[in-house]
Amino acid sequence: MTPKIPVSVLVLVHTSELDVLLIERAARPGFWQSVTGSLDSPDEPLIDAAVRELLEETGIAVSRDQLRCWNLVYSFEIYAEWRHRFIPGATHNSEHVFSVELTRKIPAVLAPDEHRASLWLPWKEAARKCFSWSNRDAILMLPDRRRAWAPSTAVPALQ
């Protein structure tokens, strides 16, 4: 396994009604989250990582301009039991938040080695179900963030 870079993306997938897609980690049953993933290389643009991770983890394909960059970065300590997966000496991760609004709920196509289930929940319920504080906090900001965006930016669900 190639060591992970301690820079990642968090991608919230939601509808205009603020239903949020969550996926359950295969290795950690009961750990629900939005799409997350580390950069593949130090020079990979964050937006490209977000597009890639969204496709890899859910089967949802979008273009770079369909994602919203929140210009929000969370920094947190990497759990000790997961540090061996990162480059030597990495103790903290920087997580960059993105979102995409779909016109309707669609089923996720999961990579079974990474995730075991998916579900759509209203935003408050989704926030409560997330094991990650940064994911929870981002979901709780979603209504205010969405009000600031143009209403015509939803991506047709092509799946």
TIRO-755166 format. One record per residue: residue number from 1; y, x, z of N, C-alpha, C, O, CB in turn. Coordinates in steps of 0.2 Angstrom, whole numbers, plus 5000, padded with zeros to 4 digits. Glycine has a CB too. Layout:
N
[atom NUM,[Y,X,Z],[Y,X,Z],[Y,X,Z],[Y,X,Z],[Y,X,Z]];
...
END
This chain:
159
[atom 1,[4994,5004,5000],[5000,5000,5000],[5006,5004,5000],[5007,5009,5004],[5000,4995,5006]];
[atom 2,[5011,5003,4996],[5017,5007,4995],[5022,5004,5001],[5022,4998,5003],[5021,5005,4989]];
[atom 3,[5024,5009,5005],[5029,5007,5011],[5035,5003,5008],[5038,5004,5003],[5031,5014,5014]];
[atom 4,[5036,4998,5012],[5042,4993,5011],[5048,4997,5013],[5049,5001,5017],[5041,4987,5015]];
[atom 5,[5053,4995,5009],[5060,4997,5010],[5063,4992,5015],[5062,4986,5014],[5064,4997,5003]];
[atom 6,[5067,4994,5020],[5069,4989,5025],[5076,4985,5023],[5081,4985,5026],[5071,4993,5031]];
[atom 7,[5076,4983,5016],[5081,4979,5014],[5077,4973,5010],[5073,4974,5006],[5086,4983,5009]];
[atom 8,[5079,4967,5012],[5075,4961,5010],[5080,4955,5008],[5086,4956,5009],[5070,4959,5015]];
[atom 9,[5077,4950,5005],[5081,4944,5003],[5077,4938,5006],[5071,4938,5008],[5081,4943,4995]];
[atom 10,[5081,4933,5008],[5079,4927,5010],[5082,4922,5005],[5088,4921,5004],[5082,4925,5018]];
[atom 11,[5077,4918,5002],[5080,4913,4997],[5078,4906,5000],[5072,4904,5001],[5076,4914,4991]];
[atom 12,[5083,4902,5001],[5082,4895,5003],[5081,4891,4997],[5086,4891,4993],[5088,4892,5008]];
[atom 13,[5076,4887,4997],[5075,4882,4991],[5076,4875,4994],[5073,4873,4999],[5068,4883,4988]];
[atom 14,[5081,4871,4991],[5082,4865,4993],[5084,4860,4988],[5086,4862,4982],[5088,4865,4998]];
[atom 15,[5085,4854,4990],[5087,4848,4985],[5094,4846,4987],[5097,4849,4992],[5082,4842,4985]];
[atom 16,[5097,4842,4983],[5104,4840,4984],[5104,4835,4991],[5109,4834,4994],[5106,4836,4978]];
[atom 17,[5098,4832,4992],[5097,4829,4999],[5096,4833,5005],[5095,4831,5010],[5091,4823,4998]];
[atom 18,[5096,4840,5003],[5095,4845,5009],[5088,4845,5012],[5087,4846,5018],[5100,4844,5014]];
[atom 19,[5083,4843,5007],[5076,4844,5009],[5075,4852,5008],[5077,4854,5002],[5071,4839,5005]];
[atom 20,[5071,4855,5012],[5070,4862,5011],[5063,4864,5011],[5059,4861,5014],[5073,4866,5018]];
[atom 21,[5061,4868,5006],[5054,4870,5005],[5053,4876,5010],[5056,4881,5010],[5053,4873,4998]];
[atom 22,[5047,4875,5013],[5045,4880,5018],[5038,4882,5016],[5034,4878,5013],[5045,4878,5025]];
[atom 23,[5036,4888,5017],[5029,4891,5015],[5026,4894,5022],[5030,4897,5025],[5029,4896,5009]];
[atom 24,[5020,4893,5022],[5016,4896,5028],[5013,4902,5027],[5009,4903,5022],[5011,4890,5031]];
[atom 25,[5014,4907,5031],[5011,4914,5030],[5003,4914,5030],[5001,4911,5035],[5014,4919,5034]];
[atom 26,[5000,4917,5026],[4992,4917,5026],[4990,4921,5032],[4985,4919,5035],[4990,4920,5019]];
[atom 27,[4993,4926,5033],[4990,4931,5039],[4993,4928,5045],[4990,4930,5051],[4993,4938,5038]];
[atom 28,[4997,4923,5046],[5000,4921,5052],[5000,4913,5052],[5006,4911,5051],[5007,4924,5054]];
[atom 29,[4995,4910,5052],[4995,4902,5052],[5000,4900,5057],[5000,4902,5063],[4988,4899,5054]];
[atom 30,[5004,4895,5055],[5009,4892,5060],[5016,4896,5059],[5021,4893,5062],[5007,4893,5067]];
[atom 31,[5016,4901,5055],[5022,4904,5054],[5025,4902,5047],[5023,4904,5042],[5022,4912,5054]];
[atom 32,[5030,4897,5048],[5033,4894,5042],[5040,4898,5041],[5043,4900,5045],[5034,4887,5043]];
[atom 33,[5041,4898,5034],[5048,4902,5032],[5050,4900,5025],[5046,4896,5022],[5046,4909,5032]];
[atom 34,[5056,4902,5023],[5058,4901,5016],[5055,4907,5013],[5052,4911,5016],[5066,4901,5016]];
[atom 35,[5057,4908,5007],[5055,4914,5003],[5058,4920,5005],[5064,4920,5006],[5057,4913,4995]];
[atom 36,[5054,4925,5006],[5057,4932,5009],[5053,4937,5005],[5048,4937,5003],[5056,4932,5016]];
[atom 37,[5057,4943,5005],[5053,4949,5002],[5058,4955,5002],[5064,4954,5001],[5050,4947,4995]];
[atom 38,[5055,4961,5002],[5058,4967,5002],[5060,4969,4995],[5056,4967,4990],[5054,4973,5005]];
[atom 39,[5065,4973,4994],[5066,4976,4987],[5060,4980,4985],[5057,4983,4989],[5072,4981,4987]];
[atom 40,[5059,4981,4979],[5053,4985,4976],[5055,4992,4976],[5051,4996,4976],[5051,4982,4969]];
[atom 41,[5061,4993,4975],[5064,5000,4974],[5071,5000,4977],[5074,4995,4977],[5064,5003,4967]];
[atom 42,[5073,5006,4979],[5080,5006,4982],[5086,5004,4977],[5091,5002,4980],[5082,5013,4985]];
[atom 43,[5084,5005,4971],[5090,5003,4966],[5089,4996,4963],[5092,4994,4958],[5090,5008,4960]];
[atom 44,[5084,4992,4965],[5083,4985,4963],[5089,4981,4965],[5090,4981,4971],[5076,4982,4965]];
[atom 45,[5092,4978,4961],[5098,4973,4963],[5095,4968,4967],[5090,4965,4966],[5102,4970,4957]];
[atom 46,[5099,4966,4972],[5097,4961,4977],[5095,4954,4973],[5090,4951,4975],[5102,4959,4982]];
[atom 47,[5100,4952,4968],[5099,4946,4965],[5092,4946,4961],[5089,4941,4960],[5104,4945,4960]];
[atom 48,[5090,4952,4958],[5084,4952,4955],[5078,4952,4959],[5073,4949,4958],[5083,4959,4951]];
[atom 49,[5079,4955,4965],[5073,4954,4970],[5072,4947,4972],[5067,4944,4973],[5075,4958,4977]];
[atom 50,[5078,4943,4973],[5078,4936,4975],[5074,4932,4969],[5070,4928,4971],[5085,4933,4976]];
[atom 51,[5076,4933,4963],[5073,4930,4957],[5065,4931,4957],[5061,4927,4956],[5076,4932,4951]];
[atom 52,[5063,4938,4958],[5056,4940,4958],[5052,4937,4964],[5047,4934,4963],[5056,4947,4958]];
[atom 53,[5055,4937,4970],[5051,4934,4976],[5051,4927,4975],[5045,4924,4977],[5055,4936,4982]];
[atom 54,[5056,4923,4973],[5055,4916,4972],[5049,4914,4967],[5045,4910,4968],[5062,4913,4969]];
[atom 55,[5049,4918,4962],[5043,4917,4957],[5037,4919,4960],[5032,4915,4959],[5045,4921,4950]];
[atom 56,[5036,4925,4963],[5030,4927,4966],[5027,4923,4971],[5021,4921,4971],[5031,4934,4968]];
[atom 57,[5032,4920,4975],[5029,4916,4981],[5029,4909,4980],[5025,4905,4984],[5034,4918,4987]];
[atom 58,[5032,4906,4975],[5032,4899,4974],[5030,4897,4967],[5029,4891,4966],[5039,4896,4976]];
[atom 59,[5031,4901,4962],[5030,4899,4955],[5036,4896,4952],[5036,4894,4946],[5024,4895,4955]];
[atom 60,[5042,4896,4956],[5048,4893,4954],[5052,4899,4950],[5054,4904,4953],[5052,4890,4959]];
[atom 61,[5053,4897,4943],[5057,4902,4939],[5064,4900,4938],[5065,4894,4936],[5053,4903,4932]];
[atom 62,[5069,4904,4940],[5076,4903,4939],[5079,4909,4936],[5076,4915,4937],[5079,4901,4946]];
[atom 63,[5085,4909,4934],[5089,4914,4931],[5093,4917,4937],[5094,4913,4942],[5093,4913,4925]];
[atom 64,[5096,4923,4936],[5100,4926,4941],[5106,4921,4942],[5108,4920,4948],[5103,4932,4938]];
[atom 65,[5109,4918,4937],[5115,4914,4938],[5114,4907,4941],[5118,4903,4943],[5119,4913,4931]];
[atom 66,[5107,4905,4942],[5105,4899,4946],[5105,4900,4953],[5105,4895,4957],[5099,4896,4943]];
[atom 67,[5105,4906,4955],[5104,4908,4963],[5112,4908,4965],[5116,4911,4962],[5101,4914,4964]];
[atom 68,[5112,4906,4971],[5119,4907,4975],[5118,4913,4980],[5114,4913,4984],[5121,4900,4979]];
[atom 69,[5122,4917,4979],[5123,4923,4984],[5127,4921,4990],[5133,4919,4988],[5125,4930,4981]];
[atom 70,[5125,4921,4996],[5129,4919,5002],[5134,4924,5004],[5138,4922,5008],[5124,4916,5007]];
[atom 71,[5133,4930,5002],[5137,4936,5005],[5136,4936,5012],[5141,4937,5016],[5144,4935,5003]];
[atom 72,[5130,4935,5015],[5128,4935,5022],[5122,4939,5022],[5117,4939,5019],[5126,4927,5024]];
[atom 73,[5123,4944,5027],[5117,4949,5029],[5116,4948,5036],[5120,4949,5040],[5119,4956,5026]];
[atom 74,[5109,4948,5037],[5107,4948,5044],[5104,4955,5045],[5100,4957,5041],[5101,4942,5046]];
[atom 75,[5105,4958,5051],[5101,4964,5053],[5097,4963,5059],[5100,4960,5064],[5106,4970,5054]];
[atom 76,[5091,4965,5059],[5087,4964,5064],[5081,4969,5065],[5080,4973,5060],[5083,4957,5064]];
[atom 77,[5079,4970,5071],[5074,4975,5072],[5067,4972,5069],[5065,4967,5070],[5073,4976,5080]];
[atom 78,[5064,4977,5066],[5057,4976,5063],[5052,4975,5069],[5052,4980,5073],[5055,4981,5058]];
[atom 79,[5048,4970,5069],[5043,4970,5075],[5039,4976,5075],[5037,4979,5069],[5038,4964,5074]];
[atom 80,[5037,4979,5080],[5034,4985,5081],[5027,4985,5077],[5025,4990,5074],[5032,4987,5088]];
[atom 81,[5024,4979,5078],[5017,4979,5074],[5017,4978,5067],[5012,4979,5063],[5013,4972,5077]];
[atom 82,[5023,4978,5064],[5024,4978,5057],[5028,4984,5054],[5028,4985,5048],[5028,4972,5055]];
[atom 83,[5030,4989,5058],[5033,4995,5056],[5029,4999,5052],[5032,5003,5048],[5036,4998,5062]];
[atom 84,[5023,4999,5053],[5018,5004,5049],[5019,5002,5041],[5017,5006,5037],[5011,5003,5051]];
[atom 85,[5021,4996,5040],[5021,4994,5033],[5028,4996,5029],[5028,4996,5023],[5021,4986,5033]];
[atom 86,[5032,4999,5033],[5039,5001,5031],[5039,5009,5030],[5035,5012,5032],[5045,4999,5035]];
[atom 87,[5044,5011,5026],[5045,5018,5025],[5046,5021,5032],[5048,5018,5037],[5052,5020,5021]];
[atom 88,[5044,5028,5033],[5044,5031,5039],[5051,5031,5043],[5056,5032,5039],[5041,5038,5039]];
[atom 89,[5051,5029,5049],[5057,5029,5053],[5061,5023,5053],[5066,5022,5056],[5061,5035,5050]];
[atom 90,[5059,5018,5049],[5062,5011,5048],[5061,5007,5054],[5056,5006,5056],[5060,5007,5042]];
[atom 91,[5067,5005,5058],[5066,5001,5064],[5070,4995,5063],[5069,4990,5066],[5069,5005,5070]];
[atom 92,[5075,4994,5058],[5079,4988,5057],[5079,4986,5049],[5078,4991,5045],[5086,4989,5059]];
[atom 93,[5079,4980,5048],[5079,4977,5041],[5086,4974,5040],[5089,4971,5045],[5073,4973,5040]];
[atom 94,[5088,4974,5034],[5094,4970,5032],[5092,4965,5027],[5089,4966,5022],[5100,4975,5029]];
[atom 95,[5093,4959,5029],[5091,4953,5025],[5097,4949,5022],[5102,4947,5025],[5087,4948,5030]];
[atom 96,[5097,4949,5015],[5102,4946,5011],[5100,4939,5009],[5095,4938,5007],[5104,4950,5005]];
[atom 97,[5105,4934,5011],[5103,4927,5010],[5106,4924,5003],[5111,4926,5001],[5107,4923,5015]];
[atom 98,[5101,4921,5000],[5102,4917,4993],[5100,4910,4994],[5096,4909,4999],[5099,4921,4987]];
[atom 99,[5102,4906,4990],[5099,4899,4989],[5099,4897,4982],[5102,4899,4978],[5103,4894,4994]];
[atom 100,[5094,4892,4981],[5094,4888,4975],[5093,4881,4976],[5089,4879,4980],[5088,4891,4970]];
[atom 101,[5097,4877,4972],[5096,4869,4973],[5092,4867,4967],[5094,4868,4961],[5103,4866,4974]];
[atom 102,[5087,4863,4969],[5083,4860,4963],[5085,4853,4963],[5087,4850,4968],[5075,4861,4965]];
[atom 103,[5084,4850,4957],[5086,4842,4956],[5081,4838,4960],[5082,4832,4961],[5086,4841,4949]];
[atom 104,[5075,4841,4961],[5069,4837,4964],[5065,4841,4968],[5064,4847,4966],[5066,4832,4959]];
[atom 105,[5061,4838,4973],[5055,4842,4976],[5050,4843,4971],[5048,4839,4967],[5053,4838,4982]];
[atom 106,[5047,4850,4971],[5042,4851,4967],[5037,4855,4971],[5038,4858,4976],[5044,4855,4960]];
[atom 107,[5030,4854,4969],[5025,4858,4973],[5026,4866,4972],[5027,4868,4966],[5018,4856,4971]];
[atom 108,[5025,4870,4977],[5025,4877,4976],[5018,4879,4973],[5013,4877,4976],[5027,4880,4982]];
[atom 109,[5018,4884,4969],[5012,4887,4967],[5012,4894,4971],[5015,4899,4970],[5012,4889,4959]];
[atom 110,[5007,4894,4976],[5007,4899,4981],[5002,4905,4979],[4997,4904,4976],[5005,4897,4988]];
[atom 111,[5004,4911,4981],[5000,4917,4980],[4995,4917,4987],[4998,4918,4992],[5004,4924,4980]];
[atom 112,[4989,4915,4986],[4985,4914,4992],[4984,4920,4997],[4982,4919,5003],[4978,4912,4990]];
[atom 113,[4985,4926,4994],[4985,4932,4999],[4991,4932,5003],[4991,4936,5008],[4984,4938,4995]];
[atom 114,[4997,4928,5001],[5003,4929,5005],[5004,4922,5009],[5006,4922,5015],[5008,4930,5000]];
[atom 115,[5003,4916,5006],[5004,4910,5009],[4999,4905,5008],[4995,4905,5003],[5011,4907,5006]];
[atom 116,[4998,4901,5013],[4992,4896,5013],[4994,4889,5012],[4990,4885,5011],[4989,4897,5020]];
[atom 117,[5001,4887,5013],[5003,4880,5012],[5010,4880,5011],[5014,4885,5013],[5001,4876,5019]];
[atom 118,[5012,4874,5009],[5020,4873,5008],[5021,4866,5010],[5017,4862,5010],[5022,4875,5000]];
[atom 119,[5027,4865,5011],[5030,4858,5013],[5037,4858,5012],[5041,4863,5013],[5028,4856,5020]];
[atom 120,[5039,4851,5011],[5047,4850,5010],[5048,4846,5017],[5045,4841,5018],[5048,4846,5004]];
[atom 121,[5054,4848,5020],[5056,4845,5026],[5064,4844,5025],[5067,4848,5022],[5054,4849,5032]];
[atom 122,[5066,4838,5029],[5074,4838,5029],[5076,4844,5033],[5073,4847,5037],[5076,4831,5033]];
[atom 123,[5082,4846,5031],[5085,4853,5034],[5084,4854,5041],[5083,4859,5043],[5092,4853,5032]];
[atom 124,[5086,4849,5045],[5085,4850,5053],[5078,4851,5055],[5077,4856,5059],[5088,4844,5056]];
[atom 125,[5073,4848,5052],[5066,4849,5054],[5064,4855,5051],[5060,4859,5055],[5062,4843,5051]];
[atom 126,[5066,4857,5045],[5064,4864,5042],[5067,4869,5047],[5063,4874,5048],[5067,4865,5035]];
[atom 127,[5073,4869,5049],[5076,4874,5054],[5072,4875,5060],[5070,4880,5062],[5083,4872,5055]];
[atom 128,[5070,4869,5063],[5066,4869,5069],[5059,4872,5068],[5056,4875,5072],[5065,4862,5072]];
[atom 129,[5056,4872,5062],[5049,4874,5061],[5049,4881,5059],[5044,4884,5060],[5046,4870,5055]];
[atom 130,[5055,4884,5057],[5055,4892,5055],[5053,4896,5061],[5056,4895,5067],[5061,4893,5052]];
[atom 131,[5049,4901,5061],[5048,4906,5066],[5054,4911,5066],[5055,4914,5072],[5041,4909,5065]];
[atom 132,[5057,4912,5061],[5062,4917,5061],[5069,4914,5062],[5071,4909,5060],[5063,4920,5053]];
[atom 133,[5073,4918,5067],[5079,4915,5069],[5084,4916,5063],[5089,4911,5063],[5082,4919,5075]];
[atom 134,[5084,4921,5059],[5088,4921,5053],[5087,4916,5048],[5092,4913,5046],[5088,4928,5050]];
[atom 135,[5081,4914,5047],[5079,4909,5042],[5082,4902,5045],[5085,4898,5042],[5072,4908,5041]];
[atom 136,[5081,4901,5052],[5083,4895,5055],[5091,4894,5055],[5093,4889,5053],[5081,4895,5063]];
[atom 137,[5094,4900,5056],[5101,4900,5056],[5104,4898,5049],[5109,4895,5048],[5104,4906,5059]];
[atom 138,[5101,4901,5044],[5103,4900,5037],[5102,4893,5035],[5107,4890,5032],[5100,4905,5032]];
[atom 139,[5097,4890,5037],[5096,4883,5035],[5101,4878,5039],[5103,4874,5036],[5088,4881,5037]];
[atom 140,[5102,4880,5045],[5107,4876,5049],[5114,4876,5046],[5118,4872,5047],[5108,4878,5056]];
[atom 141,[5116,4882,5042],[5122,4882,5038],[5122,4879,5032],[5127,4878,5029],[5124,4890,5037]];
[atom 142,[5116,4877,5029],[5116,4874,5023],[5120,4868,5021],[5124,4868,5016],[5109,4872,5021]];
[atom 143,[5121,4863,5025],[5126,4858,5024],[5133,4860,5022],[5136,4858,5018],[5125,4852,5029]];
[atom 144,[5135,4864,5027],[5142,4867,5026],[5143,4871,5019],[5148,4870,5016],[5144,4871,5032]];
[atom 145,[5138,4875,5018],[5138,4879,5012],[5138,4875,5006],[5142,4876,5001],[5132,4884,5012]];
[atom 146,[5133,4870,5006],[5133,4866,5000],[5139,4862,4999],[5141,4861,4993],[5127,4861,5001]];
[atom 147,[5143,4859,5004],[5149,4856,5003],[5154,4860,4999],[5158,4857,4995],[5152,4853,5009]];
[atom 148,[5154,4866,5000],[5158,4871,4997],[5157,4872,4989],[5161,4875,4986],[5159,4878,5001]];
[atom 149,[5151,4871,4987],[5149,4872,4980],[5150,4866,4976],[5150,4860,4978],[5141,4874,4980]];
[atom 150,[5151,4867,4969],[5151,4862,4965],[5145,4858,4964],[5140,4861,4965],[5153,4865,4957]];
[atom 151,[5146,4851,4964],[5140,4847,4964],[5135,4848,4958],[5129,4845,4958],[5142,4840,4965]];
[atom 152,[5138,4851,4953],[5134,4851,4946],[5129,4857,4946],[5127,4859,4940],[5138,4850,4940]];
[atom 153,[5128,4861,4951],[5125,4867,4951],[5117,4867,4952],[5114,4872,4952],[5127,4872,4955]];
[atom 154,[5114,4861,4953],[5107,4860,4954],[5103,4862,4948],[5105,4861,4942],[5105,4853,4956]];
[atom 155,[5098,4865,4949],[5093,4868,4944],[5088,4863,4942],[5084,4860,4947],[5090,4875,4946]];
[atom 156,[5087,4861,4936],[5082,4856,4934],[5075,4859,4936],[5074,4865,4935],[5082,4854,4927]];
[atom 157,[5071,4855,4940],[5064,4857,4942],[5060,4857,4936],[5058,4851,4934],[5062,4853,4948]];
[atom 158,[5058,4863,4933],[5054,4863,4927],[5046,4863,4928],[5043,4863,4923],[5056,4869,4923]];
[atom 159,[5044,4863,4934],[5037,4864,4936],[5033,4858,4935],[5027,4858,4936],[5036,4867,4943]];
END
